[in-house]
Amino acid sequence: MLGMNTFLAGSYPQAGPPPSDPVPHQQQDVSAMFSDPIAEIERIMAEAGLVQQNIPTVGAPLADIERFMSGAGLVQQDTEVWDPLGTVMVLAREVAFLARDSVLALSPYLAQRVNEERAKVLLPGWMPVIRLEEPAADVRHFLRALKRLHDNLPLESTPSFDSIWACATLGQKYERPDLRDRMLAHLKAYCTDNYDTFHANGRQRLPPGLEFPHAIGLLSLARLTNAHTLLPIIIMSCTMIEDADIFVNGWRRDDDIKIRLKGKDLAVCVAAERRMVVRAIDNAGMVYMVEVAQACRSRGSCEDALQWLNAWHARMVGRSPRWHDPLKLVWAPTVAAKAFSGPWKHFRLCNHCSGMLERRQDGILRRTWKDLPCILTVRVPGWPGDCPVHCFDEMPDAPGASGTVRCRLENAVHASVM
């Protein structure tokens, strides 16, 4: 008799009557921990008439396979990706999916696996089975995406984190780079390298439906796919996680897989948050600089208001990490409504000074945008900045220096071979 490993990686018949006199399932303790589980399951299935010794392969009617394997705790039928007209079974850890050849053929990797397994099928009408290493949830999202492409249907307009992760990572591994690129394009629409796009999005850091803890997984995805321009906004989003336990230890997906920052990226995010606070305070100081507009006709009142705004912003920085963001608008109608309320409602700025602050702020934030890789100390080739250390693939030598270049925001000298 062939072993259970062969059974799982081999083939199943697509149809057939159930055995005439199977052994009652309740008499078999298939869920217990056997000393040799494969041999025990083979014995149970042989007694039930599901495996015939004289056939040079293994298999059984699909319904019986599902029943016995599920009872043994080895395979459960997926409730979403189970095509009644399916011709290939896909096993991802403990979950079985049923799909058509034409759907799997959209992935060159899966098509090759199907052809390899089909070559092992010895009886006509039997079904090839392929086993995958990836978590069942990831395989489910990927197969669903392939099915939508197969049926000429659009992909989800607002994919979940799980869908983005699965389609991007498996798209890369299973030779569907277009799926990976679609997910990355969805992320880049928000985790953008363009300041005007960022502002037009309402300064939203992540796509709709995603929260700051998801940035932990997105950072790993950006590293895996070499999507460098995603890094600044994603790293900043990681620093916005207010739950320290999630920030340090990560969070669990629905299938209990832990999503956490790797040691190097955790260190990057910790250092980035400190530098972001410094830049945020510096930016606010420059925006709120006590220098009124040339056309101002209420100089004393506006100077008092600017001094109060500096003090008010310092209080906000101490209260919430959201104010540690150097890209946060520190002058806007909503900010004025908060800062000039309650006991401080007597403070106000004239229209000339208010307009001056808006122009100051725009210039300061655009400069900050260009400096983001330097502030976060992460190299981002292609970023629209001018730092020879952090914004280019190759770091040119600084004039007059041999083999070294400098970041203007750092005192340290970076070797050009970094």
Secondary structure, DSSP 8 states (H G I E B T S, - for coil): ---HHHHHHSEEES-----SS---GGG--TTS--SSHHHHHHHHHHHTT-S-TTSSS----HHHHHHHHHHTTS-EEEEEEE-TT--EEEEETTEEEEE-HHHHTTSHHHHHHHHHHHTT--STTEEEEEEE-S-HHHHHHHHHHHHHHHTT----SS--HHHHHHHHHHHHHTT-HHHHHHHHHHHHTTS-S-HHHHHHTTS--S-TT--TTHHHHHHHHHHHTT-GGGHHHHHHHHHT---HHHHHH-EE-TT--EE---HHHHHHHHHHHHHHHHHHHHHHHHHT-S---TT-S-HHHHHHHHHHHHHHHHHHHHH-GGGG-TTS-SSSHHHHHHHTSGGGTT----HHHHHHHHHHHHHHHHHHHHHHHHHHT---TT-SS--TTTS-SS----TT-SSEEE-TT-SSEEETT-
